[in-house]
Amino acid sequence: MPSLTASSRAIPGPGLPGQPATACAMWGFEEELPYTVRRLEVAHAGIKLIIGWRAAYGVRLPAGTLQSYQSLVVGLGGGPVVTEHLGAQSCVEVTLAPWLGFQLFHGSPDVLSCSMVALADVWGNAATRLSEQLHHAPDWPTRFALVQQCLQGMLARSRHTVQTPVRQAWEMLSAQRGNLPVSALCRAVGWSERHLALQSCHQLGDTPKRLARRLRFGAAHQALEGVTGPAGQTDLADLAARCGFADQSHLSREFRHFAGCSPAAYQRAGFADVPGKPASLMESVETAESRG
């Protein structure tokens, strides 16, 4: 008989042996809920792998249809989305620097630049096999080890690596959270702006300018992520200045683009008993725009 108490856990995982700590982050998530939870998921500057078992993820597409995924890759081509699931749900979430994603997905710019794609469409039976192994694993350390083993095997078999200037440009941009002019990147790597943009699109999934936008948004989003309710509200003008936005209006425009709502609304919202932000944040904006 299912529990009538909402339970939600986030379990920090290890990195990937042999890779920089900034290149790979891993978390485990599990929830036991007596109701459907619908969350807002914002855009990111990394490539995400969500490897699930038990209940599938539902992702609400822009057309309004609900697409189910057992496991998926979230690339750099999408914006904010609404996810939902009912009852028991478990997954390992891996966030990769784009240059490592290029190697993992065998140099496919289509995967890096997609909005999302089923992992089985990219890895075939290996994705299904990994989900089954995670489902039968006895504990989280074993699950993390299985994911590490899978990723290391994929990387070892890959014949694709990002060119040094492209990786250097990403690491410089990431270290500054997007606050570095493209001209400075070009001087540092010795390439023209056009050549760097072309190679960045092919090997990182997007241009340096658009990656910088995602990184700046990521810094602002991280600052607001733990804020819920009226207590401890962040000064948005100060946040805009700290994260490299021209002003608060610039921050608000970028937040609506990548999160689907205003930063003020985002920091006020939250669930009573589980983490995350409710889907109603983005849906209320969409409703208002359709009426307008």
Secondary structure, DSSP 8 states (H G I E B T S, - for coil): ---SS-EEEEEE----TTS-GGGEEEEEEEEEEEEEEEEEE---SSEEEEEEEES-EEEE-TTS-EEEESEEEE-SS---EEEEEEEEEEEEEEEE-HHHHHHHTTT-HHHHT-S-EEHHHHHTHHHHHHHHHHHH-SSHHHHHHHHHHHHHHHHHH------HHHHHHHHHHHHTTT-S-HHHHHHHHT--HHHHHHHHHHHHSS-HHHHHHHHHHHHHHHHHHT--SSTT---HHHHHHHTT-SSHHHHHHHHHHHHSS-HHHHHH---SSSSS-BTHHHHHHHHHHHH-
